């Protein structure tokens, strides 16, 4: 079974590099495009009602296909894998996939991102299968704002209970992701920080991004991480920490009184494209090289048409070596903003 993260702080020298010298190190795998939330920044209710027709079972990659692709990706430098969605816990028999991935030689870290609502039902089986880390989304502790942002009548107490349940089973460290949006929840960031100080959990405050095409994003809705940091620092002094590994997107800080750690993901105000080491595998078998890409490279067809491991590896290598994406840097300089972007629920965050 996979134990705690064993990430090298520096990628191996033989790792696969793209056109800008960025190495392949992280793989995010979406296992479903379905979600039981309708978050305004990802899958707003007016664009994706609850009866929306999502991918069919045939369109989804099988667990065997996912495991095979992941094994080949590990052979090309990937050591960190995260399971995403949609809401990944909606994928039937997910612990089976977790066990398949956890037993792959060379995998250093296996984690899962979830909104938490279904986690108490599956946490033990996921833990038994080899999962050791979870990231749980929680944008606010205010019930009314939670309902407004998530499109979900269940309040934040259900998510808090899921966090406590996961912690009791030994998941650690648990990360809590909070998307901060101007005029919505920026006044709640100190409360979130206070709630998890001293627990060993790590809250990460994420700038509201223009993911997909249906969230109505405008720059004035962004709360720069420096502003969020200043709010928290005024109440609970913090100091910076070094990154855990090359390509880590969060800027890390620790409370000076030793009460724990927080992080900031600043894709809009401080783009980190130059250090991005991530590829994303969508639930229907496309490889996306940027969260803001318009389309991905189809690997499902190759997987189902009898491609050999060598042929699949060559496809992945060619795809990554041609990679030149740097959307956030271009957005920041107003040089170019592509019109089409894949929706986040399709490839995970």
C-alpha positions in Angstrom: 0.0 0.0 0.0 1.1 3.5 -0.7 2.3 5.4 2.4 2.9 9.1 3.0 4.2 11.3 0.2 7.7 10.6 -1.0 8.2 13.5 -3.4 11.7 14.4 -4.7 12.3 18.2 -4.2 13.9 18.3 -7.6 12.7 16.3 -10.7 14.9 13.6 -12.0 17.3 14.8 -14.7 15.9 12.3 -17.2 12.4 13.5 -16.8 10.4 14.5 -19.9 10.7 18.2 -20.7 8.4 20.4 -22.8 9.2 23.2 -25.2 9.8 25.6 -22.3 11.9 23.1 -20.3 9.2 22.2 -17.9 9.3 18.6 -16.8 6.4 16.2 -16.5 6.0 15.4 -12.8 2.3 15.7 -11.8 -0.8 13.9 -13.3 -4.4 14.9 -12.5 -6.9 12.2 -13.4 -10.6 13.1 -13.8 -12.7 10.0 -13.2 -16.1 11.6 -13.9 -17.6 14.8 -15.2 -20.6 14.5 -12.8 -20.9 16.6 -9.7 -23.5 16.9 -6.9 -22.6 20.6 -6.4 -23.3 23.5 -8.8 -20.5 25.8 -7.7 -20.9 29.2 -9.4 -17.2 29.3 -10.4 -17.3 25.9 -12.1 -20.7 24.4 -12.9 -23.4 27.1 -12.3 -26.9 25.8 -12.1 -28.2 28.0 -14.8 -25.7 26.4 -17.3 -25.6 22.9 -15.9 -28.9 21.9 -14.3 -29.0 18.7 -12.2 -30.6 16.8 -15.1 -27.8 17.7 -17.5 -26.7 14.8 -19.6 -23.1 13.9 -18.8 -20.7 11.3 -20.3 -22.0 7.8 -20.8 -20.3 4.8 -19.1 -18.9 3.8 -22.5 -17.3 7.3 -22.9 -15.5 7.1 -19.6 -12.0 5.5 -19.4 -12.1 2.2 -17.6 -10.0 1.7 -14.5 -7.7 -0.6 -16.4 -7.2 2.1 -19.1 -6.5 4.7 -16.4 -4.1 2.5 -14.6 -2.2 1.6 -17.8 -1.9 5.2 -18.8 -0.7 6.2 -15.4 1.9 3.4 -15.3 3.3 4.7 -18.6 3.3 8.3 -17.3 5.2 7.2 -14.2 7.8 5.7 -16.5 8.2 9.2 -18.0 8.7 11.1 -14.8 5.3 11.4 -13.1 5.5 10.7 -9.4 2.5 12.6 -8.1 -1.1 11.7 -9.0 -4.3 13.3 -8.0 -7.8 12.0 -8.6 -10.4 14.6 -9.5 -13.8 15.0 -11.2 -16.4 16.5 -11.3 -16.9 14.9 -7.9 -14.7 11.8 -8.0 -16.7 10.0 -5.3 -19.6 9.7 -7.7 -17.6 7.3 -9.8 -18.8 3.8 -8.9 -16.2 1.5 -7.2 -13.6 4.2 -7.0 -11.6 2.3 -4.2 -10.9 -0.4 -6.9 -9.0 2.2 -9.0 -7.3 3.6 -5.9 -5.8 0.2 -5.1 -4.7 -0.3 -8.7 -2.9 3.1 -8.7 -1.5 2.7 -5.2 0.3 -0.4 -6.2 2.0 1.0 -9.3 5.8 1.0 -8.8 7.4 4.4 -8.7 4.3 6.4 -7.6 5.3 8.7 -4.8 2.1 10.4 -3.9 -1.6 9.6 -4.5 -4.3 12.1 -3.4 -7.9 12.9 -4.1 -9.9 16.2 -4.3 -13.5 16.1 -3.2 -16.3 18.4 -2.0 -16.5 16.1 1.0 -20.2 15.4 1.1 -19.8 11.7 0.2 -16.5 11.2 1.9 -17.8 9.7 5.2 -19.4 7.0 3.2 -16.2 6.0 1.3 -13.3 7.3 3.4 -12.5 3.9 5.1 -12.6 1.9 1.9 -10.4 4.5 0.2 -8.0 4.4 3.1 -7.9 0.6 3.0 -7.3 0.8 -0.8 -4.1 2.9 -0.3 -5.2 6.5 -0.4 -3.4 8.6 2.1 -4.2 12.3 1.3 -7.4 14.1 0.6 -8.1 17.8 -0.4 -11.6 19.0 0.5 -13.2 22.1 -0.9 -14.7 24.6 1.6 -15.1 28.2 0.5 -16.8 29.6 3.6 -18.2 28.7 7.0 -21.3 30.9 6.5 -24.3 28.7 5.7 -26.0 31.2 3.4 -22.9 32.0 1.4 -22.0 28.3 1.3 -25.4 27.6 -0.3 -25.0 30.4 -2.7 -21.5 29.4 -3.9 -22.1 25.7 -4.0 -25.7 25.5 -5.2 -26.1 22.9 -2.5 -28.6 23.0 0.3 -26.3 21.0 2.6 -24.4 23.4 4.8 -20.7 23.7 5.7 -21.3 21.5 8.8 -21.5 18.5 6.6 -18.1 19.3 5.0 -16.6 20.0 8.5 -17.9 16.6 9.6 -16.3 15.0 6.6 -12.9 16.6 7.4 -13.1 15.4 11.0 -14.0 11.9 9.8 -11.1 11.8 7.4 -8.7 13.0 10.1 -9.9 10.3 12.5 -9.0 7.7 9.9 -5.5 9.0 9.6 -5.6 11.1 6.4 -2.9 13.7 6.8 -2.3 16.4 6.1 -5.8 17.3 5.0 -5.8 20.3 2.7 -8.9 22.6 2.5 -9.3 24.6 -0.8 -11.1 27.9 -0.6 -11.9 29.9 -3.8 -11.9 33.6 -2.8 -14.3 35.8 -4.8 -14.7 39.6 -4.5 -18.0 40.6 -3.0 -18.8 37.0 -2.1 -16.5 35.5 0.6 -13.4 37.6 0.9 -14.5 38.7 4.4 -14.6 35.1 5.5 -11.0 34.1 4.9 -9.9 35.0 8.5 -12.7 32.8 9.9 -11.5 29.9 7.8 -8.0 30.4 8.9 -9.0 30.6 12.5 -11.2 27.4 12.2 -8.3 25.2 11.1 -5.4 26.8 13.1 -3.8 24.1 15.3 -5.6 21.2 13.6 -2.8 20.1 11.4 -5.0 20.8 8.3 -3.8 23.3 5.6 -6.1 25.9 4.2 -5.2 27.0 0.7 -6.8 30.2 -0.6 -7.3 30.2 -4.4 -7.8 33.3 -6.5 -11.0 33.2 -8.5 -10.0 32.1 -12.0 -11.5 32.3 -15.5 -11.7 28.5 -15.8 -14.1 27.3 -18.5 -16.5 29.7 -20.3 -19.6 29.8 -18.1 -18.7 31.3 -14.8 -19.0 35.0 -15.9 -15.5 35.8 -14.7 -14.2 39.3 -14.8 -11.0 40.7 -13.3 -12.7 42.8 -10.8 -14.0 39.6 -9.1 -10.4 38.5 -8.2 -9.1 39.1 -4.7 -5.3 39.0 -5.1 -3.6 36.6 -2.7 -1.5 39.4 -1.3 -4.8 41.0 0.0 -6.0 37.8 1.5 -2.5 37.2 3.1 -2.6 40.7 4.6 -6.0 40.1 6.1 -4.8 36.9 7.8 -1.4 38.2 8.8 -3.1 41.2 10.6 -4.9 38.7 12.8 -2.5 35.7 12.9 1.1 36.7 11.9 2.7 34.3 9.4 6.0 33.9 7.7 6.9 32.3 4.4 8.0 28.7 3.9 10.0 27.0 1.1 8.2 24.9 -1.4 7.9 21.2 -0.8 8.9 20.3 -4.3 9.6 21.8 -7.7 6.4 22.8 -9.4 4.3 23.2 -6.3 1.8 25.9 -7.2 0.9 27.1 -3.6 2.9 29.7 -1.8 3.3 28.3 1.7 3.2 30.3 5.0 3.3 29.2 8.6 1.9 30.9 11.7 4.7 32.4 13.7 3.2 30.9 16.9 3.5 27.4 15.5 -0.2 26.8 14.9 0.2 25.4 11.5 0.4 26.3 7.8 -1.7 28.0 5.1 -1.2 28.4 1.4 -2.1 30.7 -1.5 -2.6 29.8 -5.2 -2.3 33.0 -7.3 -2.8 32.0 -10.9 -4.2 35.4 -11.8 -2.1 37.9 -9.9 1.2 36.0 -9.9 1.2 33.4 -12.7 3.3 30.3 -12.2 3.2 28.9 -15.7 7.0 28.8 -15.9 7.2 26.1 -13.2 4.1 24.1 -14.2 4.7 20.4 -14.3 1.1 19.2 -14.6 -0.8 17.1 -17.2 -4.4 16.3 -16.9 -6.3 13.2 -18.1 -10.0 13.8 -18.6 -12.6 11.3 -17.8 -13.2 10.6 -21.5 -9.5 10.0 -22.2 -8.0 13.3 -23.4 -4.7 14.7 -22.2 -4.9 18.4 -21.4 -1.7 20.3 -20.8 -3.2 23.4 -19.3 -6.2 24.1 -17.0 -7.2 26.8 -19.6 -6.7 24.7 -22.7 -9.4 24.6 -25.4 -8.9 20.9 -26.2 -6.9 17.9 -25.4 -5.1 15.1 -27.2 -7.2 11.9 -27.5 -5.5 8.8 -26.0 -8.7 6.8 -25.5 -8.8 5.9 -29.1 -5.3 4.6 -29.0 -6.0 2.7 -25.7 -9.0 0.9 -27.3 -7.5 0.3 -30.8 -4.7 -2.0 -29.6 -1.8 0.5 -29.3 1.3 -1.0 -27.6 2.8 0.5 -24.5 5.6 1.9 -26.7 3.1 3.6 -29.0 1.2 5.1 -26.1 4.4 6.3 -24.5 5.5 7.9 -27.8 2.1 9.7 -28.0 2.5 11.0 -24.5 6.1 12.0 -25.1 5.3 13.8 -28.4 2.3 15.6 -26.7 4.4 16.9 -23.8 7.5 17.8 -25.8 5.3 20.1 -28.0 3.7 21.8 -25.0 4.0 25.5 -25.0 1.0 26.6 -22.9 1.3 29.7 -20.6 -2.2 31.0 -20.5 -2.0 32.8 -17.2 1.2 34.7 -18.2 -0.6 35.8 -21.4 -3.7 36.8 -19.5 -1.5 38.9 -17.1 0.2 40.8 -19.9 -3.1 41.1 -21.9 -1.2 39.6 -24.8 -3.8 37.0 -25.7 -6.7 35.3 -24.2 -8.0 32.2 -26.1 -11.7 32.2 -26.7 -12.4 28.5 -26.0 -11.5 26.8 -22.7 -12.4 23.4 -21.4 -14.8 23.5 -18.5 -13.1 22.7 -15.1 -15.6 20.0 -14.1 -14.4 18.1 -17.2 -10.7 17.9 -16.2 -10.6 18.8 -12.5 -9.0 21.8 -10.9 
